[in-house]
């Protein structure tokens, strides 16, 4: 997951998903998944952006 997060920081990937304010706890790091990795990949595929995932 680190290589993908690096691309996000550099701006190579620009996918915005709304965050439920209830889930925003103010921490600088997310330690639990809201959606599984497979679920996140499926959501990206459905956006039709041709990302290499």
N, C-alpha and C positions, 0 to 999 in steps of 0.2 A: 504494500500500500504506500510506502514511502516514495517510490518513483512518481506515482500519480499525483501525490500531494505536492511534490516539487514542481511539477508542471503547472499545477493550479496556482502556486505562488508566483511563478514566472509569468503567468498570463497566457500560457499555451492553451489552457482549457478554461472556458467561461460558461459554466452551467450554474444558473441561479435557481435555487429551490427555496421556497418559503420555509421559515422555521416557526413552528408553533411556539408562541411566547411562553407557554407553560413549560416547555422543555429547555428554555434558555436560562441556565442557572448562574451565569456570570463567570464560570470557570474558563481559564484560557485554553484548556485542553479537554476534548471529549473523551470520556473513558467508557461509555456504553454506546452501543449501536441503537439507533432509532429504527433503522431498516437494515436488514441483513445485507451482506456484501452482494449476494446473488440478486436480491431485490433492487439494490442500487444499480447494478449492471443492467438489469432488465429495464429499469426506468430510463437509463441513458440510451439504450437501444431503441426504445419507443419514441425518443425525441427525434430520431432520424437524422442525426448530425454527422454520421459516418465516423464517429470516434473509434479509435482502436482500443477496444476493451476486451 
